[in-house]
Amino acid sequence: MTDRKMLIVEDEAIVALDLELHFELAGFVPTVATSVQQALATLASMPVDFALLDYHVGGEDTAPVAVALKELRIPFAVCSGSQIADLGEAFAGVENIGKPFSSEALDETVKRLLS
């Protein structure tokens, strides 16, 4: 799984840094976006193998990013304390890693996304 590029959409600095470090140590190449606009720009400018989205970033929900990922057929999961059914149609069928999440839950989800 090394050198796979991933997009992390998270606006809480501590969480974003923790995720970035976790995946760097696992051999991935993470890019952090702290807004919906930044995430969409990243998707337009570089290839991404998978993504992890917080549901709310910068006061916005990440549904536009979820729609773009689905259109590009890039696997992704959402990290949210909400139930996935409450997040709307853009997140239908998407795995939710509940918050707070563990390293094991992250690793298991990424394995499933990339298999």
NORVEN-V706957 format. One record per residue. N is the residue number from 0. OMEGA is omega in radians with two decimals (NA if undefined). NEAR is the number of other ideal C-beta (glycine too) atoms within 12 Angstrom. D_CENTER is the distance of its C-alpha to the mean C-alpha in whole Angstrom. Layout:
n/omega/near/d_center
N/OMEGA/NEAR/D_CENTER
N/OMEGA/NEAR/D_CENTER
This chain:
n/omega/near/d_center
0/-3.05/18/17
1/3.09/14/17
2/3.04/14/17
3/-3.12/25/14
4/3.14/25/12
5/3.07/43/8
6/3.05/46/6
7/3.11/43/5
8/-3.03/48/5
9/-3.12/41/8
10/3.05/29/12
11/-2.99/20/13
12/-3.10/14/15
13/3.14/13/15
14/-3.14/26/12
15/3.12/29/10
16/3.11/18/13
17/3.12/25/13
18/3.14/39/10
19/3.13/27/11
20/3.13/18/14
21/-3.08/27/13
22/3.02/34/12
23/3.13/21/15
24/3.10/15/17
25/3.07/22/16
26/3.13/16/17
27/3.07/30/13
28/-3.09/22/13
29/2.99/34/10
30/-3.13/31/10
31/3.01/33/9
32/-3.08/37/10
33/3.09/29/11
34/3.09/25/12
35/-3.14/31/12
36/3.14/20/14
37/3.12/26/13
38/3.13/41/10
39/3.09/29/12
40/3.11/20/15
41/3.14/30/12
42/-3.14/35/12
43/-3.01/17/16
44/-3.11/14/17
45/3.08/20/15
46/3.12/18/14
47/3.14/34/11
48/3.09/28/11
49/-3.09/36/7
50/2.99/46/4
51/-3.09/49/1
52/2.83/51/3
53/-3.12/41/7
54/3.12/36/9
55/3.01/26/12
56/3.10/35/12
57/3.13/20/15
58/3.13/12/17
59/2.97/22/15
60/-3.02/28/13
61/3.12/42/10
62/3.12/27/12
63/3.10/26/13
64/3.11/42/9
65/3.12/40/9
66/3.13/24/13
67/3.12/28/12
68/3.11/33/10
69/3.12/22/12
70/3.14/15/15
71/-3.11/22/14
72/3.08/14/14
73/-3.14/30/10
74/3.13/28/9
75/3.04/41/6
76/3.09/41/6
77/3.07/42/6
78/-3.07/39/7
79/3.02/32/10
80/3.12/17/14
81/3.03/19/15
82/-3.08/13/16
83/3.14/24/14
84/-3.13/14/17
85/-3.02/15/18
86/3.09/27/15
87/-3.02/20/16
88/-3.12/15/17
89/-3.09/24/14
90/3.12/31/12
91/3.11/17/15
92/-3.11/16/15
93/3.12/34/11
94/3.10/29/10
95/3.00/28/10
96/-3.07/33/10
97/3.06/19/12
98/-0.07/23/13
99/-3.10/15/15
100/3.12/27/13
101/3.06/15/15
102/3.14/18/14
103/3.13/12/16
104/3.09/21/13
105/-3.09/34/10
106/3.13/24/13
107/3.14/17/14
108/3.14/30/11
109/3.07/34/10
110/3.13/18/14
111/-3.12/17/14
112/-3.05/28/11
113/-3.13/22/13
114/NA/10/16
